[in-house]
Amino acid sequence: MTHPECHQEVAKLSDFVGSTKEIMEFAKKSNNKRFVIATEKGVTDRLNRDSKKENWGKEFILINENIICPNMKKNTLENIYQTLLDEKNEILIDEKIAQKASKCIEKMMLLKV
């Protein structure tokens, strides 16, 4: 399983190419017991954590422990803080999508930690 951002040569060799969510769903629904994954370690950590319940008995093998997604590393707490502070980099979202996202955020805010 690979992310679409992987090199095309890797993606062509993969049985499944998808987002993190799609990789998680594919692993959950698959009857296979062993998976080789070309993505950041965090995805395999989540799959292995879930293997105790949703992915019981499945093994997730990371092709390299040192894979880092440069795009995800652009999102730092400092960058987010500065964006909110300066109110810059505005992203406009379709109203229907914004309404659905608001419902999810409202539910998260109701959760007790």
N, CA and C of each residue as an Amber inpcrd file, in Angstrom:
protein
   339
   0.8450000  -1.1640000   0.0000000   0.0000000   0.0000000   0.0000000
   0.8970000   1.2350000   0.0000000   0.5180000   2.2180000  -0.8150000
   1.3100000   3.4500000  -0.8910000   0.3990000   4.6700000  -0.9680000
   0.9850000   5.8000000  -0.6380000   0.3240000   7.0830000  -0.8430000
   0.5350000   7.4970000  -2.3010000  -0.3750000   8.2600000  -2.8670000
  -0.2120000   8.6910000  -4.2570000   0.9920000   9.6000000  -4.4620000
   1.5140000  10.1860000  -3.3860000   2.6780000  11.0720000  -3.5080000
   3.9840000  10.3070000  -3.6930000   3.9470000   9.0050000  -3.5040000
   5.1650000   8.2000000  -3.6750000   5.6380000   8.2760000  -5.1240000
   6.8910000   7.9310000  -5.3350000   7.4230000   7.8830000  -6.6920000
   6.5600000   6.9540000  -7.5430000   6.3640000   7.3150000  -8.7840000
   5.5160000   6.5370000  -9.6870000   5.9660000   5.0830000  -9.8040000
   7.2840000   4.8540000  -9.7480000   7.7900000   3.4830000  -9.8390000
   7.2690000   2.6360000  -8.6730000   7.1910000   3.2430000  -7.4920000
   6.7020000   2.5340000  -6.3050000   5.2000000   2.3100000  -6.4290000
   4.4790000   3.3510000  -6.8240000   3.0250000   3.2430000  -6.9480000
   2.6230000   2.1640000  -7.9500000   3.3620000   2.0500000  -9.0440000
   3.0490000   1.0410000 -10.0600000   3.2060000  -0.3820000  -9.5200000
   4.0920000  -0.5790000  -8.5550000   4.3160000  -1.9010000  -7.9670000
   3.3240000  -2.2260000  -6.8540000   2.5730000  -1.2350000  -6.4280000
   1.6630000  -1.4020000  -5.2940000   0.3520000  -2.0540000  -5.7040000
  -0.1900000  -2.8300000  -4.7920000  -1.5240000  -3.4040000  -4.9940000
  -2.6080000  -2.3870000  -4.6740000  -2.2450000  -1.3670000  -3.8460000
  -3.2160000  -0.3460000  -3.4730000  -2.5170000   0.9940000  -3.3140000
  -3.0970000   2.0380000  -3.8940000  -2.5980000   3.4020000  -3.7590000
  -3.7510000   4.2560000  -3.2480000  -3.5240000   4.9740000  -2.1510000
  -4.5960000   5.8080000  -1.6180000  -4.1340000   6.7030000  -0.4830000
  -5.0600000   7.5250000  -0.0180000  -4.8000000   8.4290000   1.0980000
  -4.6240000   7.6200000   2.3820000  -4.2250000   8.2900000   3.4430000
  -4.0740000   7.6040000   4.7280000  -5.3830000   6.9370000   5.1300000
  -6.4750000   7.6600000   5.0190000  -7.7860000   7.0960000   5.3820000
  -8.0990000   5.8820000   4.5100000  -7.8280000   5.9830000   3.2200000
  -8.1120000   4.8690000   2.3060000  -7.2270000   3.6630000   2.6150000
  -5.9710000   3.9100000   2.9750000  -5.0680000   2.8200000   3.3580000
  -5.6050000   2.1190000   4.6060000  -6.0400000   2.9040000   5.5860000
  -6.5780000   2.3360000   6.8190000  -7.8180000   1.4860000   6.5250000
  -8.7020000   1.9830000   5.6830000  -9.9230000   1.2510000   5.3240000
  -9.6070000  -0.0130000   4.5350000  -8.6710000   0.0900000   3.5880000
  -8.2910000  -1.0600000   2.7730000  -7.7600000  -2.1810000   3.6710000
  -6.8770000  -1.8200000   4.6080000  -6.2990000  -2.8200000   5.5150000
  -7.3820000  -3.4680000   6.3760000  -8.3110000  -2.6670000   6.8380000
  -9.3840000  -3.1600000   7.7040000 -10.2740000  -4.1560000   6.9610000
 -10.5990000  -3.8470000   5.7080000 -11.5310000  -4.6830000   4.9410000
 -10.8630000  -5.8830000   4.2710000  -9.5550000  -5.8160000   4.1020000
  -8.8420000  -6.8710000   3.3830000  -8.7590000  -8.1600000   4.1960000
  -8.7820000  -9.2790000   3.4860000  -8.5900000 -10.5890000   4.1170000
  -7.1160000 -10.9330000   4.2550000  -6.2400000 -10.1390000   3.6460000
  -4.8020000 -10.3780000   3.7530000  -4.3430000 -10.1980000   5.1850000
  -3.2640000 -10.8970000   5.5440000  -2.7370000 -10.8370000   6.9040000
  -1.4240000 -10.0590000   6.9930000  -0.7440000  -9.8650000   5.8620000
   0.5320000  -9.1300000   5.8490000   0.4590000  -8.0380000   4.8050000
   0.9390000  -6.8540000   5.1800000   0.9300000  -5.7050000   4.2900000
   2.2860000  -5.0200000   4.3310000   2.7700000  -4.6340000   3.1770000
   3.9750000  -3.8190000   3.0870000   3.5020000  -2.4170000   2.7380000
   3.9830000  -1.4330000   3.5090000   3.4840000  -0.0760000   3.3590000
   4.6150000   0.8860000   3.0470000   4.3760000   1.7240000   2.0200000
   5.3290000   2.7710000   1.6440000   4.7000000   4.1080000   2.0200000
   4.9270000   4.5070000   3.2600000   4.4230000   5.7820000   3.7590000
   5.1510000   6.1000000   5.0540000   4.7570000   7.1870000   5.6960000
   5.4010000   7.5600000   6.9540000   5.0960000   6.5520000   8.0520000
   5.9980000   6.4680000   9.0060000   5.8820000   5.5210000  10.1100000
   4.5860000   5.7000000  10.9000000   4.0890000   6.9160000  10.9820000
   2.8780000   7.1810000  11.7460000   1.6820000   6.3560000  11.2800000
   1.5950000   6.1020000   9.9820000   0.4780000   5.3110000   9.4490000
   0.5920000   3.8680000   9.9300000   1.8030000   3.3180000   9.8740000
   1.9750000   1.9400000  10.3530000   1.7720000   1.8580000  11.8580000
   2.1850000   2.8910000  12.5750000   1.9490000   2.9080000  14.0240000
   0.4550000   2.8400000  14.3160000  -0.3290000   3.6120000  13.5750000
  -1.7900000   3.5980000  13.7710000  -2.3780000   2.2360000  13.4150000
  -1.9250000   1.6630000  12.3070000  -2.4390000   0.3510000  11.9000000
  -2.0830000  -0.7150000  12.9260000  -0.8530000  -0.6800000  13.4220000
  -0.4420000  -1.6620000  14.4270000  -1.2040000  -1.4690000  15.7300000
  -1.4790000  -0.2230000  16.1010000  -2.2690000   0.0380000  17.3040000
  -3.6820000  -0.5210000  17.1170000  -4.2390000  -0.3040000  15.9180000
  -5.5820000  -0.7980000  15.6190000  -5.6090000  -2.3120000  15.4360000
  -4.4290000  -2.9370000  15.2420000  -4.4040000  -4.3810000  14.9950000
  -4.8780000  -5.1470000  16.2230000  -4.9230000  -4.4800000  17.3560000
  -5.4220000  -5.1320000  18.5690000  -6.9350000  -5.2460000  18.5560000
  -7.6000000  -4.4450000  17.7050000  -9.0700000  -4.5280000  17.6410000
  -9.5370000  -4.7050000  16.2090000  -9.4380000  -3.6830000  15.3700000
  -9.9990000  -3.7600000  14.0160000  -9.1610000  -4.6030000  13.0570000
  -7.8580000  -4.6050000  13.2410000  -6.9710000  -5.3320000  12.3240000
  -6.3060000  -6.5150000  13.0260000  -7.0440000  -7.1670000  13.8820000
  -6.4850000  -8.2400000  14.6880000  -5.8160000  -9.2970000  13.8190000
  -4.6020000  -9.6720000  14.1920000  -3.8770000 -10.7260000  13.5050000
  -3.1940000 -10.2880000  12.2210000  -3.2220000  -8.9970000  11.9180000
  -2.5980000  -8.5030000  10.6970000  -1.2520000  -7.8680000  11.0230000
  -0.3170000  -8.0180000  10.0810000   1.0320000  -7.4900000  10.2590000
   1.2760000  -6.3980000   9.2200000   1.8310000  -5.2740000   9.6840000
   2.1010000  -4.1360000   8.8090000   3.5930000  -3.8610000   8.8000000
   4.1850000  -3.9940000   7.6130000   5.6260000  -3.8690000   7.4630000
   5.9430000  -2.5730000   6.7310000   6.6970000  -1.6990000   7.3750000
   7.0990000  -0.4260000   6.7850000   8.3530000  -0.6530000   5.9470000
   8.3690000  -0.1450000   4.7180000   9.5240000  -0.4110000   3.8400000
  10.7770000   0.3130000   4.3170000  10.5880000   1.4010000   5.0670000
  11.7340000   2.1600000   5.5460000  11.2820000   2.9790000   6.7530000
  11.9870000   2.8650000   7.8560000  11.6240000   3.5830000   9.0800000
  11.8480000   5.0920000   8.9710000  12.6120000   5.5320000   7.9740000
  13.0000000   6.9350000   7.8870000  12.2640000   7.7290000   6.8120000
  11.1420000   7.2260000   6.3330000  10.3940000   7.9580000   5.3170000
   9.7340000   9.1710000   5.9620000   9.9270000  10.3220000   5.3490000
   9.3270000  11.5580000   5.8400000   8.6330000  12.2430000   4.6760000
   7.3900000  12.6440000   4.8650000   6.6380000  13.3530000   3.8390000
   6.9440000  14.8420000   3.9700000   7.6460000  15.4140000   2.9990000
   7.9980000  16.8330000   3.1090000   6.7840000  17.7510000   3.1210000
   5.7090000  17.3430000   2.4710000   4.5130000  18.1850000   2.4510000
   3.8580000  18.2530000   3.8270000   3.7820000  17.1190000   4.5250000
   3.1780000  17.1160000   5.8580000   4.0440000  17.8780000   6.8580000
   5.3460000  17.8760000   6.6620000   6.2390000  18.5630000   7.5930000
   6.1800000  20.0810000   7.4300000   5.5050000  20.5610000   6.3980000
   5.3230000  22.0070000   6.2250000   4.3270000  22.5470000   7.2490000
   3.4630000  21.6890000   7.7750000   2.4690000  22.0930000   8.7640000
   3.0860000  22.0160000  10.1560000   3.5680000  23.1530000  10.6400000
   4.1370000  23.1890000  11.9880000   3.2320000  24.0280000  12.8700000
   3.3390000  23.8480000  14.1770000   2.5560000  24.6510000  15.1040000
   2.8850000  26.1330000  14.9340000   4.1520000  26.4340000  14.6930000
   4.5660000  27.8220000  14.4930000   3.8850000  28.4180000  13.2630000
   3.8590000  27.6710000  12.1530000   3.2010000  28.1640000  10.9310000
   1.7050000  28.3760000  11.1470000   1.0650000  27.4420000  11.8280000
  -0.3690000  27.5650000  12.0960000  -0.6300000  28.7680000  12.9970000
   0.1730000  28.9020000  14.0520000   0.0330000  30.0370000  14.9670000
   0.1750000  31.3560000  14.2170000   1.2140000  31.4670000  13.3920000
   1.4760000  32.7090000  12.6600000   0.3470000  33.0220000  11.6800000
  -0.1770000  32.0060000  11.0290000  -1.2940000  32.1900000  10.0980000
  -2.5270000  32.7110000  10.8240000  -2.8320000  32.1240000  11.9730000
  -3.9830000  32.5810000  12.7470000  -3.7640000  33.9840000  13.3050000
  -2.5510000  34.2620000  13.7570000  -2.2210000  35.5630000  14.3310000
  -2.3450000  36.6730000  13.2910000  -1.8080000  36.4290000  12.1050000
  -1.7950000  37.4370000  11.0370000  -3.0430000  37.3940000  10.1590000
  -3.8900000  36.3830000  10.3830000  -5.0750000  36.1750000   9.5470000
  -4.7170000  36.2180000   8.0550000  -3.7230000  35.4270000   7.6930000
  -3.2970000  35.3680000   6.2940000  -3.5500000  33.9700000   5.7380000
  -3.3110000  33.7960000   4.4670000  -3.4740000  32.5100000   3.7830000
  -4.9120000  32.0020000   3.8850000  -5.8520000  32.8780000   3.6570000
  -7.2520000  32.5050000   3.7360000  -7.5880000  31.4400000   2.6990000
  -8.3420000  30.4490000   3.1220000  -8.7900000  29.3910000   2.2260000
 -10.3070000  29.4640000   2.1480000 -10.8150000  29.5890000   0.9450000
 -12.2560000  29.6740000   0.7440000 -12.7960000  28.2790000   0.4390000
 -13.8550000  27.9080000   1.1520000 -14.4230000  26.5720000   1.0220000
 -15.8800000  26.6920000   0.6200000 -16.3070000  25.7970000  -0.2400000
 -17.7070000  25.7410000  -0.6500000 -18.6000000  25.6440000   0.5860000
 -19.7210000  26.3570000   0.5810000 -20.6130000  26.4460000   1.7400000
 -21.0920000  25.0750000   2.2220000 -21.4390000  24.1730000   1.3010000
 -21.9130000  22.8400000   1.7010000 -20.8260000  22.0580000   2.4350000
 -19.6120000  22.1450000   1.9370000 -18.4820000  21.4520000   2.5830000
 -18.2200000  22.0770000   3.9540000 -18.2850000  23.4110000   4.0290000
 -18.0650000  24.1080000   5.2950000 -19.0980000  23.6950000   6.3440000
 -20.3350000  23.5270000   5.9420000 -21.3890000  23.1180000   6.8760000
 -21.1210000  21.7140000   7.4170000 -20.7200000  20.7970000   6.5240000
 -20.4080000  19.4360000   6.9660000 -19.2090000  19.4370000   7.9150000
 -18.1840000  20.2200000   7.5800000 -16.9970000  20.2930000   8.4270000
 -17.3380000  20.8880000   9.7840000 -18.2070000  21.8820000   9.8020000
 -18.6050000  22.5130000  11.0630000 -19.2660000  21.5040000  11.9950000
 -20.0850000  20.6240000  11.4450000 -20.7440000  19.6010000  12.2670000
 -19.7100000  18.7020000  12.9380000 -18.6800000  18.3090000  12.1950000
 -17.6210000  17.4550000  12.7490000 -16.8610000  18.1900000  13.8520000
 -16.5490000  19.4480000  13.6030000 -15.8050000  20.2300000  14.5950000
 -16.6450000  20.4180000  15.8540000 -17.9250000  20.6950000  15.6870000
 -18.8110000  20.8530000  16.8460000 -18.8640000  19.5710000  17.6750000
 -18.9270000  18.4140000  17.0240000 -18.9390000  17.1350000  17.7430000
 -17.6370000  16.9310000  18.5070000 -16.4960000  17.2840000  17.8710000
 -15.2060000  17.1460000  18.5360000 -15.1290000  18.0230000  19.7760000
 -15.6980000  19.2230000  19.6780000 -15.6480000  20.1580000  20.8080000
 -16.4780000  19.6570000  21.9930000 -17.4650000  18.8170000  21.7250000
 -18.3140000  18.2730000  22.7850000 -17.6600000  17.1070000  23.5240000
 -16.6230000  16.5040000  22.9160000 -15.9550000  15.3670000  23.5380000
 -15.2150000  15.8140000  24.7790000 -15.2900000  15.0070000  25.8120000
 -14.5600000  15.3060000  27.0510000 -13.2400000  14.5740000  27.0010000
 -12.2050000  15.2780000  27.3340000 -10.8630000  14.6860000  27.3110000
 -10.5210000  14.1450000  28.6690000
